[in-house]
Amino acid sequence: MTHHHGDATDNAELVTDPVCGMLIDPATAAATREHDGTTFYFCSIGCAKAFDADPHRFGHPHR
């Protein structure tokens, strides 16, 4: 039987790190960036630095 203890992420809406694809809680993101009117959230400083180097590569994914 699994018990949940009310972690902050239980009811959080997760977002996707645009660099690595990891699902993260925006409230605990390691870094954020604003780009073209959109806020991006990152799991690590490394992912944020990769985004900084080429935001258009990650900020506008092809659908």
C-alpha positions in Angstrom: 0.0 0.0 0.0 1.3 3.4 -1.0 0.9 6.5 1.3 1.4 10.0 0.2 2.5 12.5 2.7 1.3 15.8 1.1 4.5 16.7 -0.7 4.4 20.2 -2.3 4.5 18.5 -5.8 1.3 16.4 -5.2 -1.0 19.1 -6.6 1.5 21.0 -8.7 1.2 21.4 -12.4 4.4 20.2 -13.8 6.2 21.8 -16.8 8.7 20.4 -19.2 12.4 21.6 -19.2 12.8 22.5 -22.9 16.4 21.3 -23.0 16.3 17.8 -21.5 12.5 17.1 -21.4 12.4 16.5 -17.6 9.1 17.2 -15.9 9.6 19.7 -13.1 7.6 21.7 -10.6 7.9 25.4 -11.5 8.1 26.3 -7.8 11.3 24.4 -7.4 12.9 24.9 -10.8 16.7 25.5 -10.6 16.4 28.4 -13.1 13.9 30.3 -15.2 14.3 32.4 -18.3 11.9 34.7 -20.2 12.0 34.5 -23.9 9.6 36.0 -26.5 7.0 36.5 -23.8 7.2 33.0 -22.4 8.7 31.8 -19.1 10.8 28.6 -19.4 11.7 26.5 -16.4 14.8 24.4 -16.0 15.8 21.4 -13.9 19.4 22.5 -13.6 21.7 25.5 -14.3 23.3 23.4 -17.0 20.0 23.2 -18.9 19.5 26.9 -18.5 23.0 27.6 -19.9 22.3 25.4 -22.9 19.1 27.4 -23.4 21.0 30.7 -23.1 23.4 29.6 -25.8 20.6 29.1 -28.4 17.2 30.0 -27.1 15.5 29.7 -30.5 16.6 26.0 -30.7 14.8 25.2 -27.5 12.2 28.0 -27.1 10.3 27.2 -30.3 10.0 23.5 -30.7 8.6 22.2 -34.0 5.3 20.5 -33.6 
